[in-house]
Amino acid sequence: MRFFEPDVADPGLAGELEAAYRRVAASGRLILGPELAAFESEFAAYCGAAHAVGVGNGLDALTLALRAAGVGAGDEVIAPSHTFVATWLAIAATGARPVPVEPDPATCTLTAEAVAAAVTPRTAAVIPVSLYGHPVDIDPLLAVCKRHGLFVLEDAAQSHGAAYEGRRTGSLAHATAFSFYPTKNLGALGDAGAVTTSDGGLAERLRKLRNYGSIRKYEHEHAGVNSRLDELQAAFLRAKLPRLDAANDRRRAHAAAYAETLGGAAGLTLPVEASWARHVYHLYVVRSPERDALQARLEAAGVQTLIHYPTPCHLQPAFADLGFRSGQFPLAERLAREVLSLPMWPGMPAEGPAKVAELLGTKA
Ligand SMILES: *Cc1c(COP(=O)(O)O)cnc(C)c1O
């Protein structure tokens, strides 16, 4: 069994994707045209935000949102010690310094208490990450950040359609960065990303930053970049957005089947869903001190698994200049040794989880 398979083979979707291609090709509008405008308003409405601004990928969504909020050299930005490296790369790209905070061990997301303890006079922003598809306990976090005047940018690259007390990611923080990398819960047929926000000024600055710092041709207010979500990807995303909730429901059904069949496994820690959360299981991540042996056993039986992520950000060579040492963020280091992502995609066969559980030698 593979770890993930794309959904483009779905015959209903394939027909719509082909129609989207023909529509864009016939229009002759390929960049910053009507498909992007339509996707931006459809995605903003889906999230419950006033604005969505399409960009080239998730890393640019994070970086440009920080820049649009005025974050830069001399600032500190609080981020989880355990996340995909892009969260940290975005901070570094603005010239600011990543300040790692250990997440809640059960949900792997930042807590208000831990963030409050890390705030200094230089702190400008916080990036809570709804990792693996589990949303962040956002209200207490927003309260702490309001007290200190901090910008809150959610990294929701893994949590399209997740919800906090019924409100979707994309509407919770001051701004939210999404990636539409093909394997994400909402994936394009290439690279794409977006920022959602209900702050009109921030949205306006983002529209400039993604397009050479310009709204009117040849007038450049900011030293912007070229990071646009192109018409073809926007048209593909429009075909896929109406299918997102059903796809997330299928992920949740697979997660329930995993929980049921893996429930008795000794030494295995399963993902949890907080009472206020709708988890969308971008990844189904279990933990075990025997991780490497379990992975080898599954691989020998033809079951593909992955590790998200094997090296914590603070120990990556890319961040050597920050001067962190091994042992400084023990939870992140333990997670890097113990996490194992089991196969998970909406179209996974329903019997997949039971098969994996049987191989792991659990009650099944
Ligand atoms: C995928 C991902 C990103 C980056 O998105 P790209 O589109 O690949 O640049 C950022 N943060 C997290 C948590 C991600 O999973």
The ligand as an SDF file (V2000), in Angstrom:
LIG
                    3D

 15 15  0  0  0  0  0  0  0  0999 V2000
    3.7870   22.2040    3.0550 C   0  0  0  0  0  0  0  0  0  0  0  0
    4.0310   23.0950    4.2010 C   0  0  0  0  0  0  0  0  0  0  0  0
    4.5370   24.3960    4.0370 C   0  0  0  0  0  0  0  0  0  0  0  0
    5.0950   24.9210    2.7590 C   0  0  0  0  0  0  0  0  0  0  0  0
    4.2730   24.8360    1.6470 O   0  0  0  0  0  0  0  0  0  0  0  0
    4.9180   24.7890    0.1730 P   0  0  0  0  0  0  0  0  0  0  0  0
    3.7660   25.0490   -0.7120 O   0  0  0  0  0  0  0  0  0  0  0  0
    5.5020   23.4350    0.0080 O   0  0  0  0  0  0  0  0  0  0  0  0
    5.9460   25.8700    0.1080 O   0  0  0  0  0  0  0  0  0  0  0  0
    4.6310   25.2080    5.1560 C   0  0  0  0  0  0  0  0  0  0  0  0
    4.2640   24.7730    6.3700 N   0  0  0  0  0  0  0  0  0  0  0  0
    3.8050   23.5170    6.5810 C   0  0  0  0  0  0  0  0  0  0  0  0
    3.4010   23.1100    7.9540 C   0  0  0  0  0  0  0  0  0  0  0  0
    3.6840   22.6380    5.5000 C   0  0  0  0  0  0  0  0  0  0  0  0
    3.2320   21.3930    5.7130 O   0  0  0  0  0  0  0  0  0  0  0  0
  1  2  1  0
  2  3  1  0
  2 14  2  0
  3  4  1  0
  3 10  2  0
  4  5  1  0
  5  6  1  0
  6  7  2  0
  6  8  1  0
  6  9  1  0
 10 11  1  0
 11 12  2  0
 12 13  1  0
 12 14  1  0
 14 15  1  0
M  END
$$$$
